[in-house]
Amino acid sequence: MNSLILIAHGSRVEDSNNEVVSLIKRLKDKNKDENLCISYAFLELAEPSIEHSIKEQIKKGCKKIILLPYFLAQGKHVKVDIPNEINKYKDLHKNIEFVLLPHLGANDMIIDLILSNAKGKI
């Protein structure tokens, strides 16, 4: 079994965190791959933590954990904090493949999304 963990920043504003939870529910509803578990984690200010989410996926027997930083820009959290957190588990669980994807803002599809969203409003 494989896992996709979406990593968001986390907020003191509960509505912001709930948007991430809602997104995950929609992703799960759309996912047709029975071999893929989809979950989420927050870097700070909210739960579940990255540590908690990774441990949960390991308990489920996932052998490959794909982590997607749900960030638009590559700041310190994307460049340093998230990789450091994940490296702890790479060292502890050599039998599990950890794949850290580029942050969401690095995906070229974001350009089309922005233009599509603005279309007809400019």
C-alpha positions as CSV (number, residue, x, y, z in Angstrom):
1,M,0.0,0.0,0.0
2,N,1.1,3.6,-0.7
3,S,0.3,6.8,1.0
4,L,0.0,10.4,-0.1
5,I,0.3,13.0,2.8
6,L,-0.5,16.6,1.9
7,I,1.5,18.8,4.3
8,A,-0.1,22.2,5.0
9,H,1.3,25.0,7.2
10,G,-1.4,24.9,9.9
11,S,-3.2,27.9,11.4
12,R,-4.6,29.3,14.6
13,V,-7.7,30.0,12.5
14,E,-9.8,26.8,12.6
15,D,-11.6,27.6,9.3
16,S,-8.3,27.6,7.5
17,N,-7.4,24.1,8.9
18,N,-10.9,22.9,8.0
19,E,-10.3,23.9,4.3
20,V,-7.4,21.4,4.3
21,V,-9.6,18.7,5.8
22,S,-12.3,19.4,3.2
23,L,-9.8,19.2,0.4
24,I,-8.6,15.8,1.7
25,K,-12.1,14.6,1.8
26,R,-12.6,15.6,-1.9
27,L,-9.3,14.0,-2.9
28,K,-10.4,10.8,-1.2
29,D,-13.8,10.9,-2.9
30,K,-12.1,11.3,-6.3
31,N,-9.3,8.8,-5.7
32,K,-9.9,5.5,-7.6
33,D,-6.7,3.8,-6.5
34,E,-7.5,1.4,-3.7
35,N,-3.8,1.0,-3.1
36,L,-3.4,4.7,-2.2
37,C,-4.2,6.1,1.3
38,I,-4.6,9.9,1.3
39,S,-4.1,11.9,4.5
40,Y,-2.8,15.2,5.7
41,A,-0.5,16.8,8.2
42,F,0.2,20.3,9.5
43,L,3.7,21.6,9.9
44,E,2.7,23.7,13.0
45,L,-0.2,25.3,14.9
46,A,-2.6,22.4,14.2
47,E,-3.0,18.6,14.3
48,P,-2.2,16.1,13.1
49,S,1.5,16.7,12.9
50,I,3.8,15.3,10.2
51,E,5.1,12.9,12.8
52,H,1.6,11.6,13.7
53,S,0.5,11.2,10.0
54,I,3.7,9.4,9.0
55,K,3.4,7.0,12.0
56,E,-0.3,6.3,11.1
57,Q,0.6,5.4,7.5
58,I,3.4,3.1,8.7
59,K,0.9,1.4,11.1
60,K,-1.4,0.8,8.1
61,G,1.5,-1.0,6.4
62,C,2.4,1.6,3.7
63,K,5.7,0.9,2.1
64,K,5.9,4.1,0.1
65,I,4.9,7.5,1.6
66,I,4.6,10.4,-0.8
67,L,4.6,13.8,0.8
68,L,3.3,16.9,-1.0
69,P,4.0,20.3,0.6
70,Y,0.8,22.3,0.1
71,F,2.7,25.6,-0.2
72,L,2.7,28.1,-3.1
73,A,6.3,29.4,-2.5
74,Q,9.5,27.8,-1.5
75,G,10.3,29.4,1.8
76,K,12.2,28.0,4.8
77,H,9.4,25.5,5.7
78,V,9.6,24.0,2.2
79,K,13.4,24.1,1.8
80,V,14.5,23.2,5.4
81,D,11.8,22.3,7.9
82,I,9.8,19.7,6.0
83,P,12.8,17.9,4.5
84,N,14.4,17.8,8.0
85,E,11.3,16.3,9.5
86,I,11.0,13.7,6.8
87,N,14.7,12.8,7.0
88,K,14.2,11.6,10.6
89,Y,11.9,8.9,9.4
90,K,14.0,8.0,6.4
91,D,16.8,7.1,8.9
92,L,14.4,5.2,11.2
93,H,12.5,3.3,8.6
94,K,14.9,2.1,5.9
95,N,12.4,-0.4,4.6
96,I,9.9,2.4,3.6
97,E,10.4,4.7,0.6
98,F,9.8,8.3,1.4
99,V,9.2,10.6,-1.6
100,L,9.1,14.3,-1.1
101,L,7.5,16.0,-4.0
102,P,8.1,19.6,-5.0
103,H,5.8,22.2,-3.3
104,L,2.5,22.8,-5.0
105,G,3.6,26.2,-6.4
106,A,6.4,24.6,-8.4
107,N,3.9,22.7,-10.5
108,D,3.5,24.2,-13.9
109,M,-0.2,23.4,-13.8
110,I,-0.6,26.2,-11.2
111,I,-0.2,28.7,-14.1
112,D,-3.3,27.2,-15.9
113,L,-5.2,27.1,-12.7
114,I,-4.6,30.8,-12.0
115,L,-5.5,31.9,-15.6
116,S,-8.6,29.7,-15.6
117,N,-9.7,31.1,-12.3
118,A,-9.2,34.7,-13.5
119,K,-10.8,34.1,-16.9
120,G,-13.8,36.3,-17.5
121,K,-13.1,38.4,-14.5
122,I,-10.4,40.5,-16.0
